Amino acid sequence: MKALKDLTIQELISTEITDCPCGKIHKMPIHGLELGSNALESIGRVFQELTITRAFIICDQNTKQASFPLLLKELKKHSIPYQVFEFPEFHLEPDEQAVGSLIMAFDKSCDGILAVGSGVINDLAKVLASISERPLVTLATAASMDGYASNNASMIQNNLKVSLYYECADVVIADTRILAASPPDLLRAGLGDMLAKYTSICEWRISHLVTGEYYCENVADLVRHSLKRILDLADDLLTGDLQAVEEVFLGLYKTGLAMGYAGISRP
């Protein structure tokens, strides 16, 4: 079989891997990734492919400011109606209160959900999309974490941090104009998220050897390959270089796919 690290991003998304040495079938229910400068211009086609005619937009103060000048222009150009739900909290937590607020505000006339943000917004939108059974599109606002392609949601339940599993985003739109303009601390967070993979992959392997936990070297190698590419571009990333930002986001996205392939958040 062809190693996961050697597959293109489109092959990783669309291919069902049935002959992996680990014995597990690797597949992800993702339609696509729109990545690059002006990627937001694809939103009309993406909504059409997912048969979204009215969007429920989830954002907070920060992600609204970061994306709405470009986003609303595209929605207007394609005559896409929408309803906006903006979380008022400056520091939003993915807990029961946030989920309840979303559910209570959700407009059932909306046949699709557009999550505008990164970690917390992305996770909350996964919950709402699963409950409402609506397709989910995520507009990434920062290359700050690896959960965009994952079906894992990091939530707070009864005051404890837990990993819950829902539907992942059908399509992620990552416009480097928005990503590169995000605060430097968020770019550093994305880099830090990837650096932590050195530890997480080692822990996963150790657990396999000690406890017999499921482990896939093919998936682990995909993460290592993505990590090396990101480290090579680390200096350029912190200057806001568009190519570096794009490559780092792609690496984060691939590690999210790795978690989905493994069926656990270990990678």
Sequence and secondary structure as in RCSB ss.txt:
>XXXX:A:sequence
MKALKDLTIQELISTEITDCPCGKIHKMPIHGLELGSNALESIGRVFQELTITRAFIICDQNTKQASFPLLLKEL
KKHSIPYQVFEFPEFHLEPDEQAVGSLIMAFDKSCDGILAVGSGVINDLAKVLASISERPLVTLATAASMDGYAS
NNASMIQNNLKVSLYYECADVVIADTRILAASPPDLLRAGLGDMLAKYTSICEWRISHLVTGEYYCENVADLVRH
SLKRILDLADDLLTGDLQAVEEVFLGLYKTGLAMGYAGISRP
>XXXX:A:secstr
   GGGS HHHHHH  B   TTS  B     EEEEETTGGGGHHHHHHHTT SSEEEEEEHHHHHHHHHHHHHHH
HHTT  EEEEEE  SS   SHHHHHHHHHH  TT  EEEEEESHHHHHHHHHHHHHHT  EEEEE  S  S TT 
SEEEEEETTEEEEEE    SEEEEEHHHHHTS HHHHHHHHHHHHTHHHHHHHHHHHHHHH     HHHHHHHHH
HHHHHHHTHHHHTTT HHHHHHHHHHHHHHHHHHHHHTSS  
